[in-house]
Amino acid sequence: MDSKAYEVERISVSTCIVGTGAAGYNAACRLKRLGQEDILLVSENRLGGTSRNTGSDKQTYYKLTLSGDCPDSVYEMAKTMFDGKAVDGDIALCEAALSSRCFLRLAELGLPFPTNRYGEYVGYKTDHDPRTRATSIGPYTSREMTRALEKEAGELGVPFRDHLQVIRIISDGERCHGLICLDTDRTERPHYVVIKSENVVYATGGPAGMYSASVYPQSQHGSSGIAFEAGVKGRNLTEWQFGLASVNPRWNVSGTYMQALPRFVSTDKDGKDEREFLMDFFRSPEEMLSNVFLKGYQWPFDVRKVEGGSSVIDILVYLESCKGRRVFLDFTHDPVDGKFSFDGLNPEAYQYISKANALVRTPIERLRVMNQPAIDFYRDKGVDLEGQYLEIALCAQHNNGGLDLDMWWQSNIRGFFVAGEVAGSHGVYRPGGSALNAGQVGSTRCAQYIAGSRSKNDPDGADFESLASGALKEMTSVFSETVSGSSNVVDLIRHFEEGMSKHCGAVRDPEAMKGFLSEVNEMIEGFTGKVRYSDPRDLKLVYRLRDMLISQKCYIESMIDYLISGGKSRGSALYHDKNGRRPYKELPEAFTFSLDDGSKDSLIQEMSYKDGSCTFSWRKVRSIPQDDDFFENVWREFRKDGNIR
């Protein structure tokens, strides 16, 4: 596989973990502690990714209740997640069952989750949570998780390679054989690393690079496209979370950022012609501010809460953006010049603000009383909320769908495991903070299964040699004709990101989606003739663009298939339906929609990508297992194989 045009390095390892977020590091540490020595952790950028670079005012970790007299159980928690619609019950049960174990492990690693003086881990109620299972260490919960697990990986001596961008998964459509990576640290000529690996734990995060209006950090791109290309199925790809977020820095403006009752203003592109636009819609300041308050813990856009609910705030912000105007939060002045009364707010808002001792004037004072670290965060990022406006938009925040998985987080491709956001373990709705729990549980389950059932390296390399040679030849020869003229890769990435946000974000018009899909298909089919790059350092962007386009195709086609199959607006997606109804006469006709009737709540949409085409199937969710766990029987089986099967 040698060539004068590029260099090839070869590695053979039993298990390769891809990604240095909280899920990837946890998988590596778990494997090492389970006695797996023949492992390798790789990353495109150790300091990149969502886990290390994102959060919110009080970033939540969701786990079983561990305080007070509120009744809770593993089954109850599993049912909460299962009730989120289009969720497999066995996966929900695993996430509930291991939540305490994974949470307490993080606490033992030093994460300062708050306890009362008796040692109880106190909690609070988060979105889609009937209990008080949520906890937090502040805005950087996932960052500190990642740092603690990274430290453990170093202490355990986990082998690690940075600057390896996975560009191809070596697969025969049924089994994973390894990976092809581009070494992005070597720029004189392409340097490829071919990894023979019996097992791959794919912890690359969600396909964040698909959208321009995004709260994902700019260092997070995702690699779902090449997984689809390798034969890994997609599931629930239509289901995303969108919500209000600041543009620079990219950060959720949830929780107390909304409960402080900021002023919403818009300007023209030059920052002039300032206007407070929400009052064009609401009948009174108190009605408007009650909805702003509710955005705090009803943060994700929810189509069910457009009519008579807080998600109309998202719609109004989105509409201002569509007019070409910029939208800002102003914490320096009270909304409507302070012409509102606190006791005129709805009881929920008034009681919360009163109990927090925040019945004071100006949003910045209210925010200071309730959550000073929320102010400190933006000041650390160069934005002083005491004197500056904060620009916001309706942004993609989390993919509830993703890659296929079973109860051990193994995909339909044998030996290919998925963990973290890239795994499609969630459905339409999910409790806030459950993603952090899912990443820890999923990576733990991967490690357990690999150590218990897949710990031997495959001695037969014949299939690998053939597949790897063919894949490497394709990945190098495809781009041999693209090196000519000035680079257009960055412009192409930006163009297709903007198209995805415009047509396939929280508000989706079926005809516009089909038009954009045609553009994506045309770009994929004529890729080599349309992509130009002249600097070898841009080669990583070429591969990134290719992955993004395949991802966009799979996701858009999933949305269209959902509609063809009778789906309507649900979750964080409003699909235009001319036969539906417009909730408010003040909204444009584009916001005529029909709510989903629930007929697909117990179904999961599965997508397969092969030879450039997508096919779809729908199956019934797996119910929550209810085994007769008589102790002696479980103990006997556990002694035999650890119940890993």
ROZABA-791187 format. One record per residue (C-alpha): x, z, y; residue in three letters. Coordinates in steps of 0.02 Angstrom, whole numbers, plus 32768, in hexadecimal, padded with zeros to 4 digits. Each point is the difference from the previous one (the first is absolute). Example, Ala and Ser with C-alpha at 12.3 -4.5 7.8 and 13.67 -1.06 7.14 Angstrom:
REM residues 2
826781867F1FALA
80457FDF80ACSER
***
This chain:
REM residues 645
800080008000MET
80977FED8072ASP
7FFC7F898094SER
806E7FCE8091LYS
7F6A80118074ALA
7FDE80B57FD7TYR
804080987FA1GLU
7FAA80567F6FVAL
801680B57FCBGLU
7FB580407F5FARG
7FC380AF7FD5ILE
7FB180407F5FSER
7F9D80A28005VAL
7F71804F7F9FSER
7F9480288098THR
80097FBF80B2CYS
7F9E8057808AILE
7FDC7F97809BVAL
7FE1805B80A3GLY
8041809B805ATHR
7F5D804A803DGLY
7FB580A07FBDALA
7FBF7FAA7F63ALA
80A27FA67FD6GLY
806E80998017TYR
7F88806B7F9BASN
80017F827F70ALA
80BE80017FFFALA
800D80BE8005CYS
7F7D80167F79ARG
80577F847F8ELEU
80A780548019LYS
7FB780AC7FDBARG
7FAE7FB87F63LEU
80AB7FD07FBFGLY
80047F498034GLN
80B27FD58032GLU
7FF97F427FF8ASP
7F9F7FE880A2ILE
801E7FAD80A8LEU
7FA7801980A6LEU
80047F6A8076VAL
7FBE7FE580AFSER
7FFE7F788083GLU
801680838088ASN
801680B87FD4ARG
7FC5803980AALEU
7F6C7F888008GLY
7F5280097FB7GLY
7F5E80598024THR
802480AB7FB2SER
8095801F8070ARG
7FBE7FB380A0ASN
7F4780238011THR
7F84808E8015GLY
7F76803F8071SER
7FDA8096806CASP
7FF1806B7F63LYS
80317F937F6DGLN
7F9C803A7F6ATHR
802E80257F4CTYR
7F67800A7F8ETYR
800080757F6BLYS
7F9580787F9CLEU
7FC080958063THR
807E808F7FF6LEU
7FB280828073SER
7F62805F8028GLY
7F6080117F9DASP
7FCB7F498007CYS
7FE17FC97F4BPRO
80657F6A7FC7ASP
803E7FB37F5ESER
80657F6D7FC2VAL
7F607FA87FCETYR
7FAF801F80ABGLU
80967FB78059MET
80037F6B7F8AALA
7F477FE28022LYS
801F800280BCTHR
807E7F737FEDMET
7F987FA67F7CPHE
7F6B80038077ASP
80687F9A807BGLY
7FBA7F667FA5LYS
805C7F817F93ALA
807580877FBCVAL
803480177F4AASP
7FD380AF7FC4GLY
809C801B7F96ASP
80707FDD8095ILE
7F988074806FALA
800F80887F7BLEU
80BD7FED7FF8CYS
800F800A80BDGLU
7F99809F8000ALA
8054804E7F68ALA
80B27FEB8041LEU
7FDA802280B7SER
802D80BA7FF9SER
809B7FE07F98ARG
80427F7B8076CYS
7FD18061809CPHE
805480A17FC6LEU
809C7F9F7FD0ARG
800D7FC380B4LEU
7FE780B2803FALA
808D803A7F8FGLU
806E7F758046LEU
7FEA805280AAGLY
7F6B7FAB8054LEU
7FB28087806FPRO
7F497FEE7FD2PHE
7FA880918056PRO
7FCA809A7FA1THR
7FA18099803AASN
804F80AC7FF2ARG
7FC3800E7F4DTYR
80587F607FCCGLY
7F667F907FF2GLU
801B7F4B8030TYR
7F757FF08080VAL
7FA67F5C801AGLY
7F8B7FA18072TYR
7F7B7F7C7FEBLYS
80367F4A8011THR
7F9D7F5D7FFCASP
7F9B7FE27F60HIS
802B80B17FC8ASP
7F7380797FCCPRO
807980947FF1ARG
8095803A8066THR
80877FAF7F95ARG
80697FBA808DALA
80A3804B803ETHR
808E7FC78071SER
80A880308048ILE
7FDC7F9D809FGLY
80177F4B8033PRO
80937FDF7F8CTYR
7FC080397F57THR
80307F617FA2SER
80A97FF48059ARG
802F80AF7FCBGLU
7FC47FDC7F4FMET
80737F6A7FFBTHR
809580608046ARG
7FE9808F7F84ALA
7FF37F8A7F6CLEU
80937F98803FGLU
8069809E8007LYS
7FCE802B7F4EGLU
802C7F4F7FC6ALA
80AD8016804BGLY
801980A87FADGLU
7FCA7FB57F59LEU
80797F6F8014GLY
7F7E7F757FF7VAL
805E7F598009PRO
7FCC7FA2809CPHE
80177F548050ARG
7FC67FDB80B1ASP
7FE17F578054HIS
7FB87FAF7F64LEU
7F637F9C802AGLN
7F9B7FD77F64VAL
7FD47F478008ILE
7FC77FE07F4EARG
7FBE80657F6DILE
803E7FB97F5CILE
7F677FF87F91SER
7FB87F977F74ASP
7F4F80298039GLY
7FEE808C7F81GLU
809E8065800EARG
807A802D808BCYS
80B77FD57FE1HIS
8051802B80A5GLY
80187FCF80B6LEU
805D7F878070ILE
8038804A80A6CYS
80537FBC809BLEU
808D806D8042ASP
7FD3800080B9THR
80A38056802DASP
80647F657FCCARG
7FE47F75807ETHR
80927F877FEEGLU
7FAA7FAB7F6FARG
7F6B80387F96PRO
8029808B7F86HIS
7F7E80197F79TYR
7FF380977F8DVAL
7FAB7FDF7F58VAL
7FC480A17FB0ILE
7FD380047F47LYS
7F8780917FEFSER
7F8980317F76GLU
7F988063807CASN
7FDF7FE980B9VAL
7FAB8083806DVAL
7FC27F9F8095TYR
7FEB80768096ALA
800B7F81808DTHR
7F6A803A8066GLY
7F6A7F9C8039GLY
800A7F4B803EPRO
8017803C80B3ALA
804E7F5F803FGLY
7F5E7F9D7FEEMET
7FB2803E80A3TYR
803E7FFC80B4SER
7F878089803CALA
804B80857F91SER
802880B88003VAL
80817FE77F76TYR
80B28018803EPRO
805B7F5E8024GLN
807A802B7F75SER
7F747FF47F7EGLN
7FDA7F537FBAHIS
7FC580127F4CGLY
80237F8E7F6CSER
7F577FE77FAESER
80097F428002GLY
808F7FF27F85ILE
7FA7807D7F8EALA
7F667F8F7FFDPHE
80747F6D7FDEGLU
8049805D7F6AALA
7F5280157FB4GLY
7FD280AE803DVAL
7F4680078023LYS
7FB9803880A6GLY
7F6A8073800CARG
7F8C802E8090ASN
806A7F968075LEU
7F6E7FF5807ATHR
800780BA8026GLU
806A80388093TRP
7FFE808C807FGLN
80027FCE80B7PHE
8005807A8091GLY
8035801C80B4LEU
80BB800E8016ALA
80807FF7808ASER
805D7F5C800EVAL
80AB80448034ASN
802A806C7FA5PRO
7F917FD47F6EARG
7FA180A07FDATRP
7F4F80367FD2ASN
7FA080498093VAL
7F92806A7F90SER
7FD980B97FFCGLY
801E805E80A2THR
80307F61805ETYR
7F457FD97FFBMET
7FBF80B48000GLN
8058801B80A6ALA
7F827F828048LEU
80767F828054PRO
7FC97F7A8079ARG
7FF67F4E7FBAPHE
80367F7B807EVAL
80277F487FF5SER
80687F8E8071THR
802C7F4A800BASP
80A07FC47FABLYS
806780358098ASP
7FBC80B17FFFGLY
7F8C7FE28095LYS
7F4380008017ASP
7FEC80AB7FAEGLU
7F53802F7FC3ARG
7FB3808B7F97GLU
7F9F7F917F88PHE
7FA980747F84LEU
7F7A8030807DMET
7FC57F4A8003ASP
7FB580297F57PHE
7FCE80B77FF8PHE
7F6B804D8058ARG
805780A08036SER
80B18045800CPRO
7FD480887F82GLU
7FC67F817F7FGLU
809E7F9B8019MET
807480967FF4LEU
7FA880447F66SER
80287F5E7FA7ASN
80B38003803EVAL
801180B17FBCPHE
7FBD7FCC7F55LEU
80847F777FF8LYS
807C808E7FE6GLY
7FD480207F4ATYR
7F967F647FE5GLN
809B7FA08030TRP
7FFA7F697F8BPRO
7F897F788038PHE
7F6580137F92ASP
7F7B7F788009VAL
7F7C80827FD2ARG
8027805C80A1LYS
7FED7F6D8077VAL
7F46801B801DGLU
7FE580AD8047GLY
80AF80377FD3GLY
80B28011803ESER
80407F597FBCSER
7FAD7FA88093VAL
809980408061ILE
806F7F927F91ASP
7F8E7F6B8020ILE
8004801780BDLEU
80BE800C8000VAL
800A7F657F92TYR
7F8B7FA18075LEU
806A80288098GLU
80997FBF7FA3SER
7FA47F607FD2CYS
7FE37FE480BBLYS
80BD7FFA8015GLY
800480AC8050ARG
807480907FD6ARG
7FB480A87FD0VAL
804B80AA8029PHE
7FDF80B97FE7LEU
8014806480A0ASP
801D80BA7FE7PHE
8024802380B8THR
7F4E7FF38041HIS
7F5880387FBFASP
7F8A7F737FC9PRO
7F7D7FC98080VAL
805A80668087ASP
7FD380A07FA5GLY
7F457FE48014LYS
7FD080497F59PHE
7FD680AB7FBCSER
804F804A7F65PHE
7F5D80517FCBASP
7FAF7F548005GLY
806F7FC47F70LEU
7FB67FFF7F52ASN
800980AD7FAEPRO
808D7FCF7F8AGLU
80727FC8808EALA
7FD480908073TYR
801980867F7DGLN
80A87FB77FC8TYR
80477FF380B0ILE
7FBB80AA802DSER
804980537F65LYS
80A87FAF8028ALA
7FF8804E80AFASN
800E7F518049ALA
7F6C80018079LEU
80777FD0808BVAL
800D7F6B8074ARG
80687F637FE0THR
80277FBC7F53PRO
80B8802E800BILE
7FD480B8801BGLU
7F877FFB7F6DARG
80847FAD7F94LEU
8082807E8036ARG
7F9080907FCBVAL
7FD07FB47F59MET
809E7FA67FC9ASN
809E8006806BGLN
80677FA57F78PRO
7F8E7F688018ALA
80417FF580B3ILE
80B280227FCCASP
7FFB7F737F81PHE
7FDD7F798081TYR
807C804C807AARG
80857FF27F79ASP
7FD07F487FEELYS
80107FDF80BBGLY
7F4980118032VAL
7FD180938070ASP
7F45801A7FEDLEU
80038071809AGLU
80217F6A806EGLY
7FF17F5F7F9AGLN
7F727FA07FB0TYR
800A7FE07F44LEU
7FDA7F4E7FC8GLU
7F947FF57F63ILE
7FAC7F7F7F8FALA
7F977FF97F62LEU
80867FF37F7ACYS
801A7FEC7F45ALA
803780A87FBCGLN
7FF1800A7F44HIS
7FD57F8F7F6DASN
7F88805B7F8CASN
80127F747F81GLY
80A47FBD7FBBGLY
80537FDA7F5BLEU
7FB1801F7F57ASP
802280A47FA5LEU
7FCA80677F6BASP
7FFD80BE7FEFMET
80BF80017FF2TRP
80107F90809ATRP
803D7F707F92GLN
7FBF7F568036SER
7FBC7F787F90ASN
80B57FC37FF1ILE
8055806D7F7DARG
809080648047GLY
7FCB7FE380B5PHE
7FC380A38050PHE
7FBA801580AFVAL
8002809D806DALA
7FCE802A80B2GLY
7F967F92806FGLU
802C7F617FA1VAL
7F9780467F70ALA
7F467FDB800EGLY
7FC580AD7FCDSER
7F838017808EHIS
7F577FAE8017GLY
7F957FE38099VAL
801280AF8048TYR
808080877FE1ARG
801980B18042PRO
807E800A808DGLY
80AC802B7FBDGLY
7FD97FCA7F4ESER
80817F75800FALA
808F807D800BLEU
7FBF80597F66ASN
7FE67F5A7FA3ALA
80B47FCD8021GLY
804580A17FB7GLN
7F8980017F6BVAL
80197F487FD9GLY
80BD80088005SER
7FFC809B7F92THR
7F907FA97F81ARG
80747F677FFECYS
8097806E7FDCALA
7FA780627F78GLN
7FCA7F627FA6TYR
80A97FAA800DILE
805D809A7FC3ALA
7F85801C7F73GLY
7FE07F4F7FC4SER
80747F808052ARG
80AC8050800DSER
80617F857F95LYS
80517F67804EASN
7FD07F5B7FAEASP
80947FC27F98PRO
7FBC7F4E7FF9ASP
80337FA6809FGLY
7FD47F4E7FCCALA
7F5B7FFC805CASP
804F804F8098PHE
808D7F80800AGLU
7F887F6F7FFCSER
7F82804A8079LEU
808480408079ALA
805D7F5B8006SER
7F617F9F8023GLY
7FC3807B8084ALA
80A880068059LEU
800C7F438002LYS
7F527FF4804CGLU
801E80878083MET
80A27FAF803ATHR
7FD27F487FF5SER
7F5880148057VAL
8057802880A3PHE
80917F867FF7SER
7FA37F868071GLU
7FC880818080THR
80AA80178051VAL
7FF47F868091SER
7FDE801080B9GLY
7FD6809C8062SER
7FA8808B7FA2SER
7F4380098009ASN
7FE9808C7F80VAL
7FDB808C807CVAL
7F7E7F948059ASP
7FAD7FD37F5ALEU
7FF780B67FCBILE
7FB4803180A7ARG
7F827F717FFAHIS
7FBD802B7F54PHE
7FFD80BC8024GLU
7F977FDF809BGLU
7F8C7F8D7F9EGLY
7FE480877F7CMET
7FD480828084SER
7F8D7F89805BLYS
7F9D7FC17F6AHIS
8015807E7F73CYS
800D80AA8053GLY
7F75807E8018ALA
7F8A7F778040VAL
7FF57F687F8EARG
7FA67F5C801AASP
7FF07FA07F5APRO
80177F53804DGLU
809680378066ALA
804E804E7F65MET
7FEE7F5C7FA1LYS
80517FA1808FGLY
809480768005PHE
80107FF97F42LEU
80127F42800CSER
808E8019807BGLU
8055807E7F8CVAL
7FED7F8B7F6AASN
80487F6F8062GLU
809780698031MET
801F80397F4DILE
7FF57F4F7FBCGLU
80757FB88083GLY
807180968010PHE
80AA7FAB7FEFTHR
7FD27F77807AGLY
7FC180768086LYS
807A80927FFDVAL
80A57FF4805EARG
808E807C800BTYR
80B37FE78036SER
804880B07FF8ASP
801E80477F51PRO
7FC280A78042ARG
7F537FB1800FASP
7FF67FDC7F46LEU
7FAF80AA7FE2LYS
7F787FCE807BLEU
7FE17F5F7FA0VAL
7FE180637F61TYR
7F95807C8060ARG
7F957F738047LEU
7FE87FB87F52ARG
7FC780A87FBAASP
7F8C801D8095MET
7FAA7F577FEDLEU
7FDE801C7F46ILE
7FBB80AC8029SER
7F917FBB808AGLN
7FBC7F7A7F8DLYS
7FD5807E7F78CYS
7FAF80798079TYR
7F9A7F7D805FILE
7FC27FAE7F61GLU
7FCE80AD7FC1SER
7F99801A809EMET
7FAB7F587FEAILE
7FDD80207F48ASP
7FB680A8802FTYR
7F847FA98073LEU
7FD97F767F81ILE
7FDB80897F81SER
7F7D804A8074GLY
80698082805AGLY
7FD2803B80AFLYS
804F806D8086SER
804980A27FBDARG
80918076801BGLY
806D7FC8808FSER
7FC67F4A7FFDALA
7F727FB58066LEU
7FD47F537FBFTYR
7F9B7F938076HIS
7F577FD47FB1ASP
7F8A7F948066LYS
7F7080417F96ASN
802B80B58022GLY
7FD8806A8098ARG
805B802C809FARG
800480BD8016PRO
80047FF880BETYR
7FC27F748071LYS
8099801C806FGLU
80747FC27F75LEU
80267F467FE9PRO
7FAD7F9D7F75GLU
80A280097F9BALA
7FD380B57FDAPHE
7F637FD27FA1THR
801F80437F51PHE
7FAE80467F64SER
803480A27FADLEU
80307FF67F4AASP
7F7280387F8FASP
807080627F8AGLY
7FEE7F877F6ESER
80BD7FEE7FF5LYS
802980B9800EASP
8029800D7F46SER
805C7F5A7FF5LEU
80B77FD2801DILE
80327F528036GLN
809D7FC27FA8GLU
80697F6E803EMET
807D7F9A7F9CSER
807A7F878052TYR
804E7F757F9ALYS
804D7F58802FASP
7FC4801380B3GLY
7F4A80247FD4SER
7F9980A08002CYS
7F7D802C7F7ETHR
7F8B80958004PHE
7FA180717F8CSER
7F95809A801ATRP
7FFC80937F88ARG
7FA980A87FF9LYS
806880968033VAL
803F80767F7AARG
7F9E80A3800ASER
805180AB8017ILE
803A80387F52PRO
7FA9809B7FBFGLN
8063802C7F65ASP
7FDC809A7F98ASP
80A58054802CASP
800080897F7DPHE
80A78056801DPHE
804280007F4EGLU
7FE07F457FECASN
80527FD280A5VAL
809480727FDBTRP
801B7FAF7F56ARG
80027F518049GLU
806D803A8091PHE
808380437F88ARG
80037F587FAALYS
801C7F888093ASP
7FD7805D80A0GLY
7F587FA58002ASN
80587F678048ILE
7FA47F6E7FB5ARG
***
